[in-house]
Amino acid sequence: MQEPQGFVAVEQDDLRTLFGQSAAVYAAFVGPEHVVETANPAFHAAVGEERALLGRAVAEVLPERGDQGFVALLNQVYRTGEPSTGRDVRVVLGTGPHAREAFFDLTCEPRRDRDGGVAGVRVIGVETTQVKHAQRLMAEHRALLEQIARQAPLTEVLDGMARCIEELTPDEILVSVLLADADGRHLRHGAAPSLPDFYNEAIDGIATGEGVGSCGTAAHRREPVIVTDIATDPFWDDFRPLADRAGLGACWSTPILARDGTLLGTFAMYHRTARAPQEADLALARLFADTAALAVERHRSEVAQREAEARAEAARKALAEAVRAERELRAEAERRADAAAELNAQMRAAAAAQANAPHPEHCQLGGTAGCAAAAEIKVADSWGDSAWGCPVHVEEALIHVRSVFIAGEELGGLAAYLHR
């Protein structure tokens, strides 16, 4: 429907009054280039007041990305003449290092001239950047919890957590996680994907203690330590040249504590420039310090379980080896007992046979020369042979070197001695 003559100007005045002090952004654009005709303070603040000037085309106001969803929405409404809405429309605001990603819920309506043609587009919207970031942050947080639940490696969880925070926070931050030794007296590198290697290597193993940077002090105190200006804070006296080389201006450190209060490590957020944290920053630190605590506790529990299982397996193997050795010893003992029993039986049989043998009259130990002395003493070896001899030849056989014949089975024993 054609707007009555003069209605556009009146309408613009009314809308300017209505949205002048509103948190909602409002702007009216004219022509296919979408030249800014009017805008409220919220719009100026959102896109950067020094750039959001009246009479400039949207491509000049937002030159970073010509294919931004916002521009595409304006083009659609201008081309079709139909109103349209967009949820979480992405807009890149600012340039270079000052550029930031923003999101808006927008309602766009065509503005018509007196002939009913589309003269421009009117936009009303609300910035949803913080909500969008919060949603993405919570989604990433849930993903981290799922990683922990499925027992992903601790280094993977901590590195992913650090990268998630660095990507989702509006301001540039560098995240570092240090892990406490078992004695809680030193901090070891856990994750710091954006800090330079030389910095990570230098602080790996720092002691926990009062005045030992932000992290060493936070670990010692078991409470957050906020250093807003590394260049002047006494906690950084020993580390200031290192921080200056790494380009660090502020460091906020939060201790990572187990449920029983045991120190697990520290969670730090570094900034390139000196600055104080907002409440949202502190809430973010608490949230992810607790998440890191969950991951570290789970990791330590898994390590303890694996070590216990390894000890149990080692004990099981040792017990099995002891049982095997005991069985072998028992079998050997049984073999020895059987051999001893067999030998005893042989000796008893030999003794019985010898007992039935007639007692000779003369000594049998004189060798081929013979001995006419009376046989008075009986000698025997272990293999069943025996003989009678006189005291002289018995002594000679047992004491002198010839006794080796009797003692050595391989030499024939007493039988060989008798026939020497």
C-alpha positions as CSV (number, residue, x, y, z in Angstrom):
1,M,0.0,0.0,0.0
2,Q,1.3,3.5,-0.9
3,E,2.3,5.6,2.0
4,P,0.6,9.1,2.1
5,Q,2.8,12.0,1.2
6,G,4.6,13.4,4.2
7,F,4.1,10.1,6.1
8,V,7.7,9.0,5.6
9,A,9.1,12.1,7.4
10,V,6.6,11.9,10.2
11,E,7.2,8.1,10.5
12,Q,10.9,8.6,10.7
13,D,10.5,11.2,13.4
14,D,8.3,8.9,15.4
15,L,10.7,5.9,15.1
16,R,13.7,8.1,16.0
17,T,11.8,9.1,19.1
18,L,10.7,5.6,19.8
19,F,14.1,3.9,19.4
20,G,16.3,6.9,20.3
21,Q,17.2,5.6,23.8
22,S,16.4,1.9,23.2
23,A,18.9,-1.0,23.5
24,A,17.5,-2.3,20.3
25,V,19.3,-1.2,17.1
26,Y,17.4,0.8,14.6
27,A,18.5,2.2,11.2
28,A,16.8,3.3,8.0
29,F,18.6,2.8,4.7
30,V,17.8,4.2,1.3
31,G,18.6,3.1,-2.2
32,P,20.1,-0.2,-3.6
33,E,23.4,0.7,-1.9
34,H,21.6,0.9,1.4
35,V,22.8,4.4,2.4
36,V,22.3,5.1,6.1
37,E,19.6,7.7,6.4
38,T,19.0,7.6,10.1
39,A,20.1,5.4,13.0
40,N,19.7,5.4,16.8
41,P,22.6,5.4,19.3
42,A,22.4,1.7,19.8
43,F,23.2,1.1,16.1
44,H,26.1,3.6,16.2
45,A,27.5,1.9,19.3
46,A,27.1,-1.6,17.8
47,V,29.0,-0.9,14.5
48,G,31.4,1.6,16.0
49,E,30.3,5.2,16.4
50,E,33.2,6.7,14.5
51,R,32.3,4.7,11.4
52,A,28.5,4.5,11.5
53,L,27.9,7.9,9.8
54,L,24.8,9.1,8.1
55,G,24.9,9.3,4.3
56,R,27.3,6.4,3.9
57,A,26.5,3.1,2.2
58,V,26.4,0.0,4.3
59,A,29.4,-1.4,2.3
60,E,31.4,1.5,3.7
61,V,30.1,1.1,7.2
62,L,30.7,-2.6,7.2
63,P,33.4,-3.2,4.5
64,E,35.0,-6.3,6.0
65,R,32.7,-8.8,4.3
66,G,30.6,-8.0,1.3
67,D,28.7,-11.3,1.6
68,Q,27.7,-10.8,5.2
69,G,24.2,-12.1,6.2
70,F,23.1,-8.6,7.1
71,V,23.8,-7.2,3.7
72,A,22.2,-10.2,2.0
73,L,19.1,-9.6,4.1
74,L,18.9,-6.0,3.1
75,N,19.3,-7.0,-0.6
76,Q,16.5,-9.5,-0.3
77,V,14.0,-7.1,1.2
78,Y,15.0,-4.3,-1.2
79,R,14.7,-6.7,-4.2
80,T,11.4,-8.4,-3.3
81,G,9.6,-5.7,-1.4
82,E,8.7,-8.3,1.2
83,P,9.6,-8.0,4.9
84,S,11.9,-10.6,6.3
85,T,13.5,-11.6,9.6
86,G,16.8,-13.1,10.4
87,R,17.9,-14.8,13.6
88,D,21.5,-14.7,14.7
89,V,22.5,-12.8,11.6
90,R,26.4,-12.7,11.6
91,V,28.1,-9.4,11.2
92,V,31.8,-8.6,11.4
93,L,32.3,-5.3,13.1
94,G,35.6,-3.4,13.1
95,T,38.7,-4.0,11.1
96,G,42.1,-5.7,11.6
97,P,42.9,-6.6,15.1
98,H,39.9,-4.7,16.4
99,A,37.4,-6.8,14.3
100,R,34.8,-8.7,16.3
101,E,32.1,-11.1,15.4
102,A,28.6,-10.1,16.3
103,F,25.1,-11.6,15.9
104,F,21.7,-9.9,15.7
105,D,18.1,-10.9,15.6
106,L,16.7,-8.5,12.8
107,T,13.4,-7.5,11.3
108,C,13.7,-5.8,8.0
109,E,10.8,-4.0,6.2
110,P,10.7,-2.2,2.9
111,R,10.3,1.5,2.8
112,R,8.2,2.7,-0.1
113,D,8.1,6.0,-1.9
114,R,5.0,7.9,-2.8
115,D,4.5,5.8,-6.0
116,G,4.6,2.5,-4.0
117,G,8.1,1.5,-5.1
118,V,10.8,0.3,-2.7
119,A,12.9,3.2,-1.7
120,G,14.9,1.6,1.0
121,V,14.9,-0.8,4.0
122,R,14.1,-0.2,7.7
123,V,15.9,-2.4,10.2
124,I,15.0,-3.1,13.8
125,G,17.0,-5.6,15.8
126,V,18.6,-6.8,19.0
127,E,22.2,-7.9,19.4
128,T,22.4,-11.6,20.5
129,T,26.2,-11.9,20.5
130,Q,26.5,-12.7,24.2
131,V,23.7,-15.2,24.0
132,K,25.2,-16.8,20.9
133,H,28.6,-17.0,22.5
134,A,27.0,-18.4,25.6
135,Q,25.2,-21.1,23.6
136,R,28.4,-22.0,21.7
137,L,30.3,-22.0,25.0
138,M,27.8,-24.4,26.6
139,A,27.9,-26.6,23.6
140,E,31.7,-26.8,23.7
141,H,31.5,-27.4,27.5
142,R,29.1,-30.3,27.0
143,A,31.5,-31.7,24.3
144,L,34.3,-31.5,26.8
145,L,32.3,-33.3,29.4
146,E,31.5,-36.0,26.9
147,Q,35.2,-36.3,26.2
148,I,35.9,-36.8,29.9
149,A,33.1,-39.3,30.2
150,R,34.5,-41.4,27.3
151,Q,38.0,-41.2,28.9
152,A,39.7,-39.2,26.2
153,P,43.4,-38.5,26.9
154,L,43.9,-35.7,29.4
155,T,46.2,-33.7,27.1
156,E,43.5,-33.9,24.4
157,V,40.8,-32.6,26.8
158,L,42.9,-29.8,28.2
159,D,44.1,-28.6,24.8
160,G,40.6,-28.7,23.4
161,M,39.3,-26.7,26.4
162,A,42.0,-24.1,26.0
163,R,41.3,-23.7,22.3
164,C,37.5,-23.5,22.9
165,I,37.8,-20.7,25.4
166,E,40.3,-18.8,23.2
167,E,38.0,-19.0,20.2
168,L,34.7,-18.2,21.9
169,T,35.6,-15.3,24.2
170,P,35.0,-11.8,22.7
171,D,38.4,-10.5,23.7
172,E,41.7,-12.1,22.8
173,I,42.9,-14.3,25.6
174,L,45.6,-17.0,25.9
175,V,44.8,-19.9,28.1
176,S,47.3,-22.0,30.1
177,V,46.7,-25.1,32.2
178,L,49.4,-26.2,34.6
179,L,49.2,-29.5,36.5
180,A,50.5,-30.0,40.0
181,D,53.0,-32.7,40.9
182,A,51.9,-35.4,43.3
183,D,53.5,-33.5,46.2
184,G,51.8,-30.2,45.1
185,R,55.1,-28.3,45.2
186,H,55.7,-27.8,41.5
187,L,53.5,-27.1,38.4
188,R,54.0,-28.8,35.1
189,H,52.9,-27.9,31.6
190,G,49.4,-29.2,30.8
191,A,48.1,-27.2,27.9
192,A,48.8,-23.8,26.4
193,P,48.2,-23.9,22.6
194,S,48.7,-20.2,21.9
195,L,51.5,-19.3,24.3
196,P,55.0,-19.5,22.7
197,D,57.1,-22.6,23.2
198,F,59.9,-20.8,25.0
199,Y,57.4,-19.5,27.5
200,N,55.9,-22.9,28.2
201,E,59.3,-24.5,28.6
202,A,60.4,-21.7,31.0
203,I,57.5,-22.1,33.4
204,D,57.3,-25.9,33.2
205,G,58.2,-27.0,36.8
206,I,57.9,-23.7,38.6
207,A,57.5,-23.9,42.3
208,T,54.2,-23.1,44.1
209,G,54.7,-20.3,46.6
210,E,53.8,-16.8,47.5
211,G,54.9,-14.3,44.9
212,V,55.8,-16.9,42.3
213,G,53.9,-15.3,39.4
214,S,50.1,-15.5,39.2
215,C,49.9,-19.3,39.0
216,G,52.5,-20.2,41.6
217,T,50.8,-17.8,44.1
218,A,47.3,-19.1,43.2
219,A,48.4,-22.7,43.7
220,H,50.0,-21.7,47.1
221,R,47.0,-19.7,48.3
222,R,44.4,-22.1,46.9
223,E,42.4,-19.1,45.7
224,P,42.3,-16.9,42.5
225,V,45.1,-14.4,41.9
226,I,44.3,-11.5,39.6
227,V,47.3,-9.6,38.2
228,T,45.9,-6.8,36.0
229,D,49.3,-5.4,35.0
230,I,52.3,-7.7,34.8
231,A,54.6,-4.8,34.2
232,T,54.2,-3.4,37.7
233,D,53.0,-6.3,39.8
234,P,55.6,-7.6,42.3
235,F,54.4,-11.2,41.8
236,W,56.0,-11.0,38.4
237,D,59.4,-9.5,39.4
238,D,61.2,-12.8,38.5
239,F,59.3,-13.5,35.4
240,R,58.8,-10.0,33.9
241,P,61.4,-10.2,31.2
242,L,59.9,-13.6,30.1
243,A,56.4,-12.2,30.0
244,D,57.6,-9.1,28.1
245,R,59.3,-11.3,25.5
246,A,56.0,-13.3,25.2
247,G,54.0,-10.1,24.9
248,L,51.8,-10.6,28.0
249,G,50.2,-7.8,29.9
250,A,47.8,-9.4,32.4
251,C,47.3,-12.8,34.0
252,W,44.4,-14.1,36.0
253,S,45.0,-17.5,37.6
254,T,42.5,-19.8,39.3
255,P,43.6,-22.9,41.2
256,I,42.3,-26.3,40.1
257,L,41.2,-28.1,43.2
258,A,39.9,-31.6,43.8
259,R,36.7,-32.2,45.7
260,D,38.7,-32.8,48.9
261,G,40.7,-29.6,48.3
262,T,43.8,-31.2,47.0
263,L,45.7,-29.0,44.5
264,L,45.5,-30.4,41.0
265,G,46.9,-27.4,39.0
266,T,46.0,-23.9,37.8
267,F,43.9,-22.4,35.1
268,A,45.2,-19.1,33.7
269,M,43.9,-16.5,31.3
270,Y,46.5,-14.2,29.8
271,H,45.9,-10.9,28.0
272,R,48.2,-9.0,25.7
273,T,47.4,-5.7,27.5
274,A,46.9,-4.7,31.1
275,R,43.3,-5.1,32.1
276,A,41.0,-6.1,35.0
277,P,38.5,-9.0,34.6
278,Q,34.8,-8.6,34.4
279,E,32.4,-10.8,36.3
280,A,31.8,-12.8,33.2
281,D,35.5,-13.5,32.9
282,L,35.6,-14.7,36.5
283,A,32.6,-17.0,36.0
284,L,34.2,-18.4,32.9
285,A,37.4,-19.1,34.8
286,R,35.5,-20.9,37.6
287,L,33.5,-23.0,35.1
288,F,36.5,-24.3,33.3
289,A,38.6,-24.7,36.4
290,D,36.0,-27.0,37.7
291,T,35.9,-28.8,34.3
292,A,39.6,-29.2,34.4
293,A,39.4,-30.5,37.9
294,L,36.9,-33.2,36.7
295,A,39.3,-34.1,33.9
296,V,42.4,-34.3,36.0
297,E,40.6,-36.3,38.8
298,R,39.3,-38.7,36.2
299,H,42.8,-39.0,34.7
300,R,44.4,-39.7,38.1
301,S,41.7,-42.2,39.0
302,E,42.3,-44.0,35.7
303,V,46.1,-44.0,36.2
304,A,45.7,-45.3,39.8
305,Q,43.4,-48.0,38.5
306,R,45.8,-49.0,35.8
307,E,48.7,-49.1,38.3
308,A,46.6,-51.2,40.7
309,E,45.7,-53.6,37.8
310,A,49.4,-53.8,36.8
311,R,50.4,-54.6,40.4
312,A,47.7,-57.2,40.6
313,E,48.8,-58.7,37.4
314,A,52.4,-58.7,38.6
315,A,51.3,-60.4,41.8
316,R,49.3,-62.9,39.9
317,K,52.3,-63.8,37.7
318,A,54.6,-64.0,40.8
319,L,52.1,-66.3,42.5
320,A,51.9,-68.5,39.4
321,E,55.7,-68.6,39.2
322,A,55.9,-69.6,42.9
323,V,53.3,-72.3,42.4
324,R,55.2,-73.6,39.4
325,A,58.5,-73.6,41.3
326,E,56.9,-75.3,44.3
327,R,55.5,-78.0,42.0
328,E,58.9,-78.5,40.4
329,L,60.6,-78.7,43.8
330,R,58.0,-81.1,45.1
331,A,58.4,-83.3,42.0
332,E,62.2,-83.2,42.4
333,A,61.8,-84.1,46.1
334,E,59.6,-87.0,45.1
335,R,62.1,-88.2,42.5
336,R,64.9,-88.0,45.1
337,A,62.8,-89.9,47.6
338,D,62.0,-92.6,45.1
339,A,65.8,-92.9,44.2
340,A,66.7,-93.0,47.9
341,A,64.1,-95.7,48.6
342,E,65.4,-97.7,45.6
343,L,68.9,-97.3,46.9
344,N,67.9,-98.3,50.4
345,A,66.2,-101.4,49.0
346,Q,69.3,-102.3,47.0
347,M,71.5,-101.8,50.1
348,R,69.2,-103.9,52.2
349,A,69.2,-106.6,49.6
350,A,73.0,-106.4,49.3
351,A,73.3,-106.6,53.1
352,A,71.1,-109.6,53.3
353,A,73.1,-111.3,50.5
354,Q,76.3,-110.5,52.3
355,A,74.9,-111.7,55.6
356,N,74.3,-115.1,54.1
357,A,77.8,-115.2,52.5
358,P,80.3,-117.5,54.4
359,H,82.9,-115.8,56.5
360,P,86.3,-116.4,54.8
361,E,89.2,-117.7,56.8
362,H,91.9,-115.5,55.4
363,C,92.2,-111.8,54.3
364,Q,90.7,-111.0,50.9
365,L,92.3,-107.6,50.5
366,G,95.9,-108.7,49.8
367,G,95.4,-108.5,46.1
368,T,97.1,-110.9,43.7
369,A,99.9,-111.5,46.2
370,G,97.3,-112.7,48.7
371,C,97.4,-112.5,52.5
372,A,97.5,-115.4,54.9
373,A,96.3,-113.2,57.9
374,A,93.0,-114.0,59.5
375,A,90.0,-112.1,58.1
376,E,88.7,-110.0,61.0
377,I,87.0,-106.9,59.5
378,K,84.4,-106.6,56.8
379,V,84.3,-103.7,54.4
380,A,81.7,-102.8,51.7
381,D,81.0,-100.2,49.1
382,S,77.7,-98.5,48.1
383,W,77.1,-100.8,45.2
384,G,76.7,-104.1,47.1
385,D,80.3,-105.5,47.0
386,S,82.0,-106.5,50.3
387,A,85.1,-108.3,51.5
388,W,86.8,-109.4,54.6
389,G,90.3,-108.4,55.5
390,C,93.0,-108.2,58.2
391,P,93.4,-105.0,60.1
392,V,96.5,-104.0,58.1
393,H,94.8,-104.3,54.6
394,V,91.5,-102.8,55.8
395,E,93.4,-99.8,57.0
396,E,95.3,-99.6,53.8
397,A,92.1,-99.8,51.7
398,L,90.2,-97.1,53.7
399,I,92.9,-94.6,54.6
400,H,95.5,-94.8,51.9
401,V,95.1,-93.6,48.3
402,R,93.8,-96.9,47.2
403,S,90.4,-96.1,48.8
404,V,89.6,-94.1,45.7
405,F,88.8,-97.4,44.0
406,I,86.2,-98.2,46.6
407,A,84.7,-94.6,46.6
408,G,84.5,-94.2,42.8
409,E,81.8,-96.2,41.0
410,E,83.3,-95.4,37.6
411,L,86.6,-97.0,38.8
412,G,84.8,-100.2,39.7
413,G,84.5,-99.8,43.5
414,L,85.5,-102.6,45.8
415,A,85.3,-105.2,43.1
416,A,88.0,-103.4,41.1
417,Y,90.1,-103.0,44.2
418,L,90.0,-106.7,45.0
419,H,91.3,-107.6,41.5
420,R,93.9,-104.9,41.2
